[in-house]
Amino acid sequence: MSSMPVGAAQWERRYPPGVKRPDTRISSRQRLLALVLRTIFIVALVVVIVHVSMPQSASFWAAYDAPADLVRLIFGFGICVWLALQLFILPKDPGAYHTWLYLGLAAVPFVVICIVGVW
């Protein structure tokens, strides 16, 4: 019995006979670096979203005075919860680790610059 769902065979990459499949393995150093960059990126996004979604008035409880502040606070909280949950859902294939490795090398400095710029 195959573990592929029905209709998934059409998405499987087929290589002609004699063509070597690409090496999709990833070293433990690359995997660790990808996870560290992914974690830094997600935590930095949470920091930016928390800062941006805070009420514009003097106190936290003043968010109930302006509907826009309350909506921004609710959306910010929901997005932060979703991102926090994403921290615990690890990538499942080597391609995802490669993606996070390259994306993290480009995006982490940008998000850190955004954090410095927001404050």
C-alpha positions in Angstrom: 0.0 0.0 0.0 1.3 3.4 -0.9 1.6 6.3 1.6 0.8 8.8 -1.2 -2.7 10.3 -1.2 -4.9 9.7 -4.2 -3.9 11.9 -7.1 -0.5 12.8 -5.6 1.4 10.7 -8.2 0.9 13.5 -10.8 3.0 15.8 -8.5 5.9 13.4 -8.1 9.0 14.5 -10.0 9.9 11.9 -12.4 13.4 11.6 -13.8 14.2 9.8 -17.1 16.3 6.6 -16.9 20.0 7.4 -16.5 19.4 10.8 -14.9 20.7 11.1 -11.4 18.4 12.6 -8.8 19.6 15.7 -7.1 21.0 15.4 -3.6 18.4 16.6 -1.2 20.2 15.8 2.0 21.1 18.6 4.4 23.9 18.6 7.0 23.2 19.0 10.6 25.0 22.4 10.7 22.8 23.7 7.9 19.7 22.4 9.6 20.7 24.1 12.9 21.5 27.4 11.2 18.2 27.3 9.3 16.3 26.7 12.5 18.1 29.5 14.3 17.5 31.9 11.5 13.9 30.9 11.3 13.4 31.4 15.0 15.1 34.8 15.0 13.0 35.9 12.1 9.7 34.8 13.6 10.5 36.2 17.1 11.6 39.5 15.4 8.3 39.6 13.5 6.4 39.1 16.8 8.3 42.0 18.3 7.6 44.3 15.4 3.9 43.4 15.4 3.5 43.8 19.2 5.0 47.2 19.0 3.0 48.3 16.0 -0.3 47.0 17.3 -0.1 48.7 20.7 -2.6 51.5 21.3 -1.5 54.9 20.3 -2.7 56.5 23.5 -0.9 56.7 26.8 -2.1 53.5 28.5 -3.0 50.0 27.4 -6.6 50.2 28.6 -7.2 53.3 26.5 -7.6 50.9 23.5 -11.3 50.6 24.4 -11.7 54.3 23.8 -10.9 54.2 20.1 -12.3 51.4 17.9 -9.3 51.5 15.6 -6.9 50.9 18.5 -9.1 48.0 19.7 -9.2 46.4 16.2 -5.5 46.9 15.7 -4.8 45.3 19.2 -7.1 42.3 18.4 -5.5 41.7 15.0 -2.0 42.1 16.4 -2.8 39.6 19.2 -4.2 37.1 16.7 -1.2 37.3 14.4 1.3 37.0 17.3 -0.5 33.9 18.5 -0.3 32.4 15.0 3.4 33.2 14.7 4.1 31.8 18.1 2.4 28.6 17.1 4.6 28.5 13.9 7.7 28.4 16.1 6.7 24.9 17.2 5.9 23.5 13.7 9.2 22.5 12.3 9.9 22.1 8.6 9.5 18.6 7.4 11.7 18.3 4.3 15.2 19.3 3.4 14.0 21.8 0.8 12.2 23.7 3.5 15.4 23.9 5.5 17.2 25.2 2.4 14.5 27.8 1.9 14.7 29.0 5.5 18.5 29.1 5.3 18.6 31.3 2.3 15.5 33.4 3.3 16.9 33.8 6.8 20.2 35.1 5.6 18.4 37.8 3.6 15.4 38.5 5.9 16.9 38.5 9.4 19.1 41.6 8.9 16.1 43.4 7.3 13.8 42.6 10.2 16.4 43.7 12.7 16.8 47.0 10.8 13.0 47.3 11.0 13.0 46.8 14.8 15.7 49.4 15.2 13.7 51.8 12.9 10.4 51.3 14.6 11.9 52.3 18.0 
